Amino acid sequence: MKTAFLFPGQGSQFSGMGKDFYDKFKEAREVYDLANKVTEIPVKELCFDGNEDELKETKNAQLAIATTSLAILAVIDKLNIKAEFAAGLSLGEYVALVYGGFLKLEDCFKLLKQRSFYMQNLVPNKEYAMSAVIGLDSSKIEEICTKHEANGEFVVPANYNYSMQTVISGEAKAIESVSQELKDAGAKRVIPLKTSGPFHTKALEEASKEFYKDLQKVEFKTGNGVNVIKNLDGNIYKAGDNFAEILSKHIISPVRFDKALNIFKNENVDTFIEIGPGKSMTGFINKEKLEGLALNVQKVEDLEKLK
């Protein structure tokens, strides 16, 4: 029996997330309070009382989601539930790196404060959007996006979530233009996401460069033996990796969670626990028909599933 912890990305946020853990568990309170202290941002208040518009802002969403995942993780760790593998969806990779012993909790908060600021502010002033394309092979999506790019429209695949779901990112008009063609080509649905930027595209080149400077100041550790899977290429992190280079490229490169799914298959992972707001990642596991048990823990009562 092998277990993988999964940590969600931006778009999974909701008002009130994590409050029941904060109220019940000292371990969760310590994480939220540390996030507020380190970042000098009211992360806790945003999680518990922020409205949808506030939580949609990148500068708020990233810290709020990651802090909630880390707080719940602290409770799960107290229960002595462990995993051999860890993977995040974009933002969630930072939580996975904390769990894998590569990144200190305080450094995680500091980095995400900078990452979210750059990703919100160091972007060309245009209207952007992201949409999930469901039921169409990624090669066909790539083909259609490439055709639109050749016509001067900015739209590219940004997240390869599983074999039949790929997220596209780019200028809002281009997303709208390509959506109907994707449906005509066989996509079952094209769903707008609750995000506010052209994430994992070349539009964030300046943000990537600035963030690289912050990453170089952090001392990454050698890890604790947990297999943490990179979004960048689907390989497992190892001591000695150039974390600054990998994580700065991460901002402008597609998320390859589909490759993490292949590792889970090959390694016979049979228990998947999504930790944090939402349950999209367990959805990917189920849609890909991986054998085993897929659970999500976003409320205190969800802990019962782990017994």
N, C-alpha and C positions, 0 to 999 in steps of 0.2 A: 504493500500500500504506500503510495506516494501522494503528497499534498502540495498544492500550489496556492499561494496567496496572490490575489489579484487586486490591483488598486486603480480606481476609476480616474478619468480625466475630466477636463472642463466640459460643461454641459450637463453634468449629473447633479448640480447643486439644487438645493431647495431650502426655503426658509424654515428654521427650526432644527436643521440637521445637527445631530450630536448632542442636543440639549439633554435628552434623557440619560445619556452616558455621563454627561457632566454632573447632573444632579445626583446620580447614584454611585459613581466610582471616583475615588481619589485619584487614581491613575489617569483618568481622562481629564480631570480638573487640572492636574499638573501640566499636561500637554497644552491645553488651551491657554492657561495662564502664562506658560513659557512663550508661546507664540505671540501673545500680546506684548510681553516684556521685550523680547528680542527684536520684533519688527516695529514696535511703537505704533502699531496699527490695531484698532479694536476688532481683531479677528473673531474673538468669541462673540461679540455683539452682532457682528455681521452674520455669523452662522445662525444665531438664535433668533434675531429680530430683523435682519436685513430683508428688504422687499425684493421682488423678482428683478427689477431694473438694477438695483445696487449689486445684487449677486451675479448678474450677467456681465458686469464690467470685469475685464480680465484681471485688473489689479486687485480686485476683491475675490473673484472666483477661485483663482489658483490657490491662494493662501487658505481660503475657507475650506475648500474641498480637501486639500492635503492635510490640514490640521485635523479635520474630522476623521479622516482615515487613520492618521497617526494616533489619535485619542482612542479610537476603537481598537486599533492594533495593540495599544498598551494594555487594554483590558483583556484581550484575547491572550496576550503573552502571560499575563498574570494567571490565567486559567491553564497555563502550560500546554497550550495547543501550538504546535510547531509546523513549519513547512520546509520541504527540501528545495522548493522552487518559488520564485517570486517574479512577478511581471506587472508593470503598470501600463496604462494607456496614456501616452504622452506625459502630462503632468504627473501621473501616478508612478512613473519610473523613479521619481525622487523619493517617494515613500518606500518603494522597493529597495532602493539603495540604502536607506536608513535601516530597513529590516535586515539587509544583507551585510551590515556592518561596514559598508564602504563610506558612509556619510554620517557625520554627527548630527543629532537632532537640531542643535542650534544653528549649524551651518546650513542645514536644509531650509530653515525658516529665512535665514539671511539671503540665500540664493533665490528662493522663490519670490521674495519681495522684489529683488532686482529684475528677475526674469519676467515677472508679470508686468512691472512698470515698463520695461523696454518693449515687450510684446504689445502693449496697449498704445504706447506713445511714439515709438520709433518705426512708424509705418507711413508710407505715402498717403496723403489725405484723399482717400477715395472711399466709396461705399463698398464694403466687403460682405461676404456671406459664406457659409458652409452648409452642405446638404449631404445626407446619407442616401446613397443609391442602393436599393435593395433588389436582389433577384437578377442581377446582370453580372456576367463574368468581368473581372477587372481588366482583362485584355481588351474587351470591347469598349469599356469606359475610357481606357487610355487612348484608344484609336479615335474616339469621338472628341475627347479633349484636345488631342494633338491637332486635329483638323480645325477646331475653333481657335486654337493658339496661332495656327498658321494664318488665320484671318485677323490677327491682332487682338483677339479676346484673351483675357487672362483667366484661365480656369484649368486646374490640374488635380489629379488624384493626390490626396493628402494623408488619408488613413486607410490602410488595408486591414479591415477588422476581422473578416473571415471570408471564405471563398465567394460568398454571395452578398457581401456588403462592403462597399468602398465609399469613403467620404471624399467629396470633391470640395475644393477651396478656391477662392479667387474673387474677382469683382462681382458685385451683386447682379449687374446686368448680364454678365457672361454666365453666371450660375443659372439665371432665369432662362436665358437663351438655350443653354445646353440641356436643361431639364426635360423639355418636351421631346427633344431628339433621343434622349436616353430612354424615355418611356416608349417611344415609337420603336426603339431597338429591342425592347423586351423587358425593361426594368419594371418590376411590380409597383414600386413606389419610389419617389424622390422626396425626402423629408427634410425641411429646413431645421438646422440645429440651433440651440440656445448659446451661440458663441458670437463674438463681436470682432473677429479679425481673420485675416487670411493665413491661419496657422499652418506651419509645415510647408511653406512656399518661399520662393525667392524674394517675396515682398518684405520678408523679415530679415534680410541680409544685414542691415545696419544694427538691428537688435541683437543678432547673433554675434556680431563683432564686438559690441559693447559688453555683452554678457561674458564673452570669452575672457575679458580682463578680470571680471569678478571671479570666475571659475579658477583662474590661475592663482588667486590668493588663498584658495581653500586647500587644506591638507586632506586628501582622500586617503582612507585607510586600506588595509589589505583584505578586509572581509572576514566573515565568520563561518564560511563553508556553505552558506545558502547560495543556490544557483540563481543569480539575477540575470534575466534575459533583456538584452538591449532592444529598444524599439528600432534603432538605426539599421541593424542588419540581421537581427534574430539570433545573434551569437550570445554566449554567456560571458558576462564580465569576469575579468580575472585581475589579480593584483598586478600592477605594472601597466595597466591600460592607461592611455592618455585621456583621462576623464574630461579635462577642459575641452579638448578637441571634440570628443564624442558628444558631449552635452551641448556645446555651442552649435554643432552641425545638426543636432536633434531638432532645433527650432526651425530649420529651413528644409529638413528632409522628411519624406513620408514616414509615417508610423507603420511598422510592419508587424502588427500583432498577429497577422496570419502565420508568420514564421514562428512565433512563440507557440501557436497551436500545433505546429508540426513537431516542435520539441516535446510538447506534452504527449503527443501520440507516440513518438519514438521512445520516450522514457517511461511509458506506461503510467503516467500520472492519472490517478483515478478519483481524487478528491480536489475540488476547486472551491475556494472560499473567497468571494469578493468582499472586500472590507472598505466601507465608506458609503457615501450617498449613491443611490441608484442601483440598478441591477443589469446594466447593459452588457457587462463583460460575461456574466453567467449566461446571458442571452446568447452571446457569441458561441460559448461552449456548447450550449444545447442545440443551436442552429447547425453547428458543424458536426453534431452527433458524436461528440467524444464520449467514450464510455466512462461511466462513473457518476459521482454525485457532485452537483453544482449548487452551491449555497451562496446567499448574500447576507451580510450582516450590516444593517444600517440603523436598526432600532434595538433597544435592549432586549425585547422579547425574541429577537432573532438568535440570541445566544443559545436559546433552547435547542436550536437545530444542530448545535455543535456537540451536544451530549450523546 
